[in-house]
Amino acid sequence: MKFKLIDFVTAQPAFKVILNKPLDPAIAFRLSCLIDTINDSMKKFNDIRMIQVEKYGNKNKDGGYNIPKETVEEFEKSMEKLGQEEIEVQYEPITLSDLSCMQLTPVCIHGLMPFIKVEEK
């Protein structure tokens, strides 16, 4: 399956919720493998993001960066382009039934949608 980097970014809070709840062992294993891939991709994403922050931003006194108004648009375009990069992942999607053992908020489900196979009735 192909996912965009932005899918990984959006799903991180939701994965933190479901990975700390009891799941069927097979589902837990599939999600654990997916999380390994996501973590590797997110490290690379954050490394490249930092390069872009340094390129378009100004370092301030406390060591952080500010993106000046003049470069905000270019920075945002570069980050949008990065977020649209696709990653090929070997992954068997989970279903909503797989998650029926837990209470999840709509926000959590929304974050997981790229990774969930919607079941036909």
Short mmCIF file of the C-alpha atoms (twelve columns), coordinates in Angstrom:
data_MODEL
# 
_entry.id   MODEL 
# 
loop_
_atom_site.group_PDB 
_atom_site.id 
_atom_site.type_symbol 
_atom_site.label_atom_id 
_atom_site.label_alt_id 
_atom_site.label_comp_id 
_atom_site.label_asym_id 
_atom_site.label_seq_id 
_atom_site.Cartn_x 
_atom_site.Cartn_y 
_atom_site.Cartn_z 
_atom_site.pdbx_PDB_model_num 
ATOM 1   C CA . MET A 1   0.000   0.000   0.000  1 
ATOM 2   C CA . LYS A 2   1.069   3.571   -0.616 1 
ATOM 3   C CA . PHE A 3   0.739   6.281   1.985  1 
ATOM 4   C CA . LYS A 4   1.667   9.931   1.940  1 
ATOM 5   C CA . LEU A 5   4.000   11.275  4.600  1 
ATOM 6   C CA . ILE A 6   1.238   13.622  5.734  1 
ATOM 7   C CA . ASP A 7   -0.864  10.519  6.555  1 
ATOM 8   C CA . PHE A 8   1.851   9.454   8.985  1 
ATOM 9   C CA . VAL A 9   1.999   12.914  10.553 1 
ATOM 10  C CA . THR A 10  -1.786  13.089  10.963 1 
ATOM 11  C CA . ALA A 11  -2.074  9.562   12.370 1 
ATOM 12  C CA . GLN A 12  0.575   9.811   15.084 1 
ATOM 13  C CA . PRO A 13  -1.736  10.981  17.913 1 
ATOM 14  C CA . ALA A 14  -4.288  8.282   17.035 1 
ATOM 15  C CA . PHE A 15  -1.661  5.540   16.999 1 
ATOM 16  C CA . LYS A 16  -0.483  6.648   20.436 1 
ATOM 17  C CA . VAL A 17  -4.036  6.052   21.678 1 
ATOM 18  C CA . ILE A 18  -4.645  2.629   20.157 1 
ATOM 19  C CA . LEU A 19  -1.173  1.206   20.728 1 
ATOM 20  C CA . ASN A 20  -1.656  1.523   24.473 1 
ATOM 21  C CA . LYS A 21  -4.862  -0.522  24.487 1 
ATOM 22  C CA . PRO A 22  -5.298  -4.293  24.397 1 
ATOM 23  C CA . LEU A 23  -5.731  -5.662  20.875 1 
ATOM 24  C CA . ASP A 24  -5.953  -9.048  19.242 1 
ATOM 25  C CA . PRO A 25  -2.325  -10.305 18.976 1 
ATOM 26  C CA . ALA A 26  -2.386  -10.508 15.158 1 
ATOM 27  C CA . ILE A 27  -3.727  -6.953  14.859 1 
ATOM 28  C CA . ALA A 28  -1.226  -5.716  17.432 1 
ATOM 29  C CA . PHE A 29  1.585   -7.325  15.424 1 
ATOM 30  C CA . ARG A 30  0.442   -5.746  12.131 1 
ATOM 31  C CA . LEU A 31  0.167   -2.343  13.767 1 
ATOM 32  C CA . SER A 32  3.540   -2.735  15.462 1 
ATOM 33  C CA . CYS A 33  5.205   -3.430  12.093 1 
ATOM 34  C CA . LEU A 34  3.446   -0.430  10.574 1 
ATOM 35  C CA . ILE A 35  4.573   1.780   13.461 1 
ATOM 36  C CA . ASP A 36  8.198   0.753   12.846 1 
ATOM 37  C CA . THR A 37  7.886   1.957   9.247  1 
ATOM 38  C CA . ILE A 38  6.117   5.144   10.327 1 
ATOM 39  C CA . ASN A 39  8.770   5.919   12.935 1 
ATOM 40  C CA . ASP A 40  11.584  5.470   10.379 1 
ATOM 41  C CA . SER A 41  9.783   7.688   7.874  1 
ATOM 42  C CA . MET A 42  8.979   10.313  10.492 1 
ATOM 43  C CA . LYS A 43  12.628  10.528  11.538 1 
ATOM 44  C CA . LYS A 44  13.597  11.226  7.925  1 
ATOM 45  C CA . PHE A 45  10.660  13.643  7.564  1 
ATOM 46  C CA . ASN A 46  11.747  15.576  10.656 1 
ATOM 47  C CA . ASP A 47  15.399  15.659  9.530  1 
ATOM 48  C CA . ILE A 48  14.369  17.139  6.164  1 
ATOM 49  C CA . ARG A 49  11.879  19.459  7.863  1 
ATOM 50  C CA . MET A 50  14.686  20.806  10.046 1 
ATOM 51  C CA . ILE A 51  16.834  21.448  6.966  1 
ATOM 52  C CA . GLN A 52  13.927  23.452  5.518  1 
ATOM 53  C CA . VAL A 53  13.470  25.360  8.789  1 
ATOM 54  C CA . GLU A 54  17.169  26.269  8.744  1 
ATOM 55  C CA . LYS A 55  16.974  27.244  5.057  1 
ATOM 56  C CA . TYR A 56  13.905  29.484  5.364  1 
ATOM 57  C CA . GLY A 57  14.131  30.571  8.985  1 
ATOM 58  C CA . ASN A 58  16.230  32.717  11.251 1 
ATOM 59  C CA . LYS A 59  17.766  31.303  14.395 1 
ATOM 60  C CA . ASN A 60  16.692  33.157  17.526 1 
ATOM 61  C CA . LYS A 61  18.450  33.648  20.886 1 
ATOM 62  C CA . ASP A 62  16.988  30.525  22.518 1 
ATOM 63  C CA . GLY A 63  18.157  28.267  19.664 1 
ATOM 64  C CA . GLY A 64  14.779  27.965  17.984 1 
ATOM 65  C CA . TYR A 65  13.827  29.275  14.571 1 
ATOM 66  C CA . ASN A 66  11.398  31.876  13.286 1 
ATOM 67  C CA . ILE A 67  10.197  31.780  9.712  1 
ATOM 68  C CA . PRO A 68  10.014  35.391  8.505  1 
ATOM 69  C CA . LYS A 69  6.978   36.594  6.563  1 
ATOM 70  C CA . GLU A 70  9.072   36.880  3.404  1 
ATOM 71  C CA . THR A 71  9.817   33.138  3.322  1 
ATOM 72  C CA . VAL A 72  6.689   31.653  4.928  1 
ATOM 73  C CA . GLU A 73  5.033   30.916  1.586  1 
ATOM 74  C CA . GLU A 74  8.122   29.167  0.172  1 
ATOM 75  C CA . PHE A 75  8.561   27.211  3.407  1 
ATOM 76  C CA . GLU A 76  4.918   26.105  3.397  1 
ATOM 77  C CA . LYS A 77  5.183   25.033  -0.258 1 
ATOM 78  C CA . SER A 78  8.287   22.978  0.478  1 
ATOM 79  C CA . MET A 79  6.573   21.314  3.451  1 
ATOM 80  C CA . GLU A 80  3.415   20.619  1.434  1 
ATOM 81  C CA . LYS A 81  5.522   18.994  -1.280 1 
ATOM 82  C CA . LEU A 82  7.342   16.910  1.328  1 
ATOM 83  C CA . GLY A 83  4.059   15.826  2.929  1 
ATOM 84  C CA . GLN A 84  2.784   14.566  -0.426 1 
ATOM 85  C CA . GLU A 85  5.713   12.163  -0.884 1 
ATOM 86  C CA . GLU A 86  4.471   8.595   -1.047 1 
ATOM 87  C CA . ILE A 87  5.879   5.657   0.883  1 
ATOM 88  C CA . GLU A 88  5.251   2.059   -0.185 1 
ATOM 89  C CA . VAL A 89  4.434   -0.088  2.848  1 
ATOM 90  C CA . GLN A 90  3.712   -3.799  3.150  1 
ATOM 91  C CA . TYR A 91  0.619   -3.624  5.314  1 
ATOM 92  C CA . GLU A 92  -2.630  -5.515  5.663  1 
ATOM 93  C CA . PRO A 93  -5.196  -2.875  6.638  1 
ATOM 94  C CA . ILE A 94  -7.106  -3.118  9.869  1 
ATOM 95  C CA . THR A 95  -10.882 -2.744  9.890  1 
ATOM 96  C CA . LEU A 96  -13.208 -0.882  12.193 1 
ATOM 97  C CA . SER A 97  -14.265 -4.303  13.520 1 
ATOM 98  C CA . ASP A 98  -10.647 -4.880  14.554 1 
ATOM 99  C CA . LEU A 99  -10.913 -1.787  16.733 1 
ATOM 100 C CA . SER A 100 -14.379 -2.494  18.126 1 
ATOM 101 C CA . CYS A 101 -12.908 -3.577  21.457 1 
ATOM 102 C CA . MET A 102 -12.073 0.043   22.323 1 
ATOM 103 C CA . GLN A 103 -13.781 3.391   22.571 1 
ATOM 104 C CA . LEU A 104 -12.284 5.851   20.067 1 
ATOM 105 C CA . THR A 105 -13.130 9.465   19.411 1 
ATOM 106 C CA . PRO A 106 -14.075 10.683  15.941 1 
ATOM 107 C CA . VAL A 107 -10.786 12.609  15.852 1 
ATOM 108 C CA . CYS A 108 -8.885  9.393   16.525 1 
ATOM 109 C CA . ILE A 109 -10.777 7.492   13.806 1 
ATOM 110 C CA . HIS A 110 -10.181 10.369  11.377 1 
ATOM 111 C CA . GLY A 111 -6.429  10.150  11.963 1 
ATOM 112 C CA . LEU A 112 -6.491  6.408   11.307 1 
ATOM 113 C CA . MET A 113 -8.653  6.484   8.157  1 
ATOM 114 C CA . PRO A 114 -5.810  6.000   5.643  1 
ATOM 115 C CA . PHE A 115 -4.875  2.808   7.505  1 
ATOM 116 C CA . ILE A 116 -8.379  1.351   7.899  1 
ATOM 117 C CA . LYS A 117 -10.180 -0.755  5.347  1 
ATOM 118 C CA . VAL A 118 -13.840 0.233   5.366  1 
ATOM 119 C CA . GLU A 119 -15.972 -2.888  5.446  1 
ATOM 120 C CA . GLU A 120 -18.804 -3.345  2.971  1 
ATOM 121 C CA . LYS A 121 -22.164 -4.260  4.480  1 
# 
